[in-house]
Amino acid sequence: MEDSIKYFRELQRNCSSQLYGNLEEVLMYRKKQLNLNDKKLKKIVKKFKNRSFLKYEEKLYNQKIAKPFLDVLPLEVSEKLRDVYIGILPTYKINASATKAPHGKPIIKLHCQLMTAIAHYNETQMLYGEISKNSEANDDFLCKSYLEICNCFIYQPYLPKMSLLPPLLNQEKLQLVYRKTFLHELFIIAHEYAHIYLGHLEIKTEDKTLMQKCELDADLQAVKWIFEAINNKKMKGFQSLPYYFAIEIFVLFHILEVNSSTYNDDKIITDLHKKLTPEEYCMRKMNLINEYINLINKDLITNDHDHPKAVVRLVNILVNTKDLIDEEGQRFLLGMLHNVVYYETFKLNS
Ligand SMILES: [Zn+2]
């Protein structure tokens, strides 16, 4: 572990950008929302002043998210993963990966821009619900806020503007946003753990089909672990959230893909507001299922990427976890699939 931490410090020194917003600025923006007075605010700023934020965040991921997760997994699994250090890279690239450090031990790299994007997405979702409650659904807000994440993804270096998220959520709702964000981060970590556990780091290949299949396997393993950990064993700190919320991360990935070059399908009409006929909707769904079957059974891929499309990954999870998910969870997943298929062309106007 010590060697892995040392390696991360070296990597972090080589990252030119320090990617955290000014804490005082963030707290000022959220002052009313968090019920902070000046004295309290100053106290928090002072407390964090001398700490390295990266070390603080790493402790959070290793101790508060990964450890309780490993604690409830079967011993045979947790023994293999216990020594994997999770480190943060302060770069603008939205990414995470499992890799081997020079001393040979597997490590997990989380890029902080990915965490920022997840938090921004979840707060947008919650705000959209709140705003739409009192007035008509505010699609303009939704699109602007999503577009910001997409721009961060495409045009690095770039931090999502906080001002796009009006500080309207009460503490309870904001807490829910953070808990959901943690759950999505847990999915990312579990997915990377799965690559390590399933031996994917030993496979040296340029074959995109094989790489895409490895991604599907890692997704499935991650989901099974999360369902087991949270649903059956009531993992500490995550009890209050439905475990199937973890899979919503694919909606974020989908939005990023559709709005960047990773999802180049110009044949489909790109209009967020276009009402699809039932036939058009069914066609899209059929195409998607065919894409999944082609990858699984015929080793055929439609895009030359390391990862299958997020929607294909979602189908893979749906098909293979039917027996593990309760009725409510299945309804949630089917609703998500419906949305991503319906808004397959969720293109945001730039
Ligand atoms: Zn992966």
Boltz pocket constraint, residues with backbone or C-beta under 6 A from the ligand:
constraints:
  - pocket:
      binder: B
      contacts: [[A, 191], [A, 195], [A, 215], [A, 218]]
      max_distance: 6.0
